[in-house]
Amino acid sequence: MSEVPDLRKIEQVLKRMTPEQFGALCAELGLIEETLGAHRKEQLEALIDSQRGNPNRLVRAIRHVWPSAFDAPPPKLKREIKVSIAAGPIVGGILLLTIVAAGVWIVISAVNANNSAAIVDFRSTVTPVPTQGVIIGLRTATFTPTPTATPTRTPTATPDYDATLTATYAPSATPTRTPTRTPRPTATGGRPTFTPTPTASPAPVVEAVYARVLLIRPIANSTVEPAKTVQMRWVIPNVSELQPDERYRLRVWQDQRVVWETLTANNWHDWGGAPNGQPGAYEWSVAVVRVDGAGNVLGIIGPESERWAITWQ
């Protein structure tokens, strides 16, 4: 009975098997090749693991499928080159001639290269340049003085005395024009006649008792028809009525002049037409004054109101 190979040698034999031999081996052992694995390496490992308990059975199956699987390979034959003794001198002569020819060719090539190469001298040559002498003459500048004119002073006559002249101008007499006022025509009819009152000097302030009068209506810049009745109304804050010796003074202005005024104890005044019957642009204002028993104004006792514009047309 032959010796059982070790597992390593068995594995090497299995790797050298052809697919047909491996399939026949699996059939010999009663195994299905596809169940051992998807790849050849997995199949080999699974086959060896299944036969570890009985390697003799695996070896017998391998030898049955492949009888020479575990046989030693035949020795390789060595090639020998035999040269006959008669041909030896001929071969040696050929080799010697070849060596001599190669040496001659090398020498000839070296000689030709030396003859064809020209020796060039690259040393730089310096050519002297003739030098020409240059004579430089220095000229000395000569400065000629220019005569300078000397100014001649002219004596100035000095007065023997000091005099001051003062001019006196006499003003010319300017004639003074005396303004003449032309009275406006008086309207006739059922309307009241208003006589223009010349502008008087403002009455002195007796005592500031009341606050400034506030105008109520008609509003500023109002336009009223000449034939329409209009009421002017004003008020003093926190004052319901005046004292017996106090009055409201209503003034109507035109061109910065008082053309009509009246005194009243009421805080209103009704108009039946334009002042003095003359339509046009006017302004009106109200102030509080103190009067005597005859109704003469003694003084202003409160600031005058604003001037509101009103036009009758």
Secondary structure, 3 states (H helix, E strand, C coil): CCCCCCHHHHHHHHHHCCHHHHHHHHHHHCCCHHHHCCCHHHHHHHHHHHCCCCHHHHHHHHHHHCCCCCCCCCCCCCCCCCCCCCCHHHHHHHHHHHHHHHHHHHHHHHHHHHHHCCCCCCCCCCCCCCCCCCCCCCCCCCCCCCCCCCCCCCCCCCCCCCCCCCCCCCCCCCCCCCCCCCCCCCCCCCCCCCCCCCCCCCCCECCCCCCCCEEEECCCCEEECCCCCEEEEEECCCCCCCCCCEEEEEEEEECCEEEEEEEECCCEEEECCCHHHCCEEEEEEEEEEEECCCCCEEEECCCCCCCEEEEEC
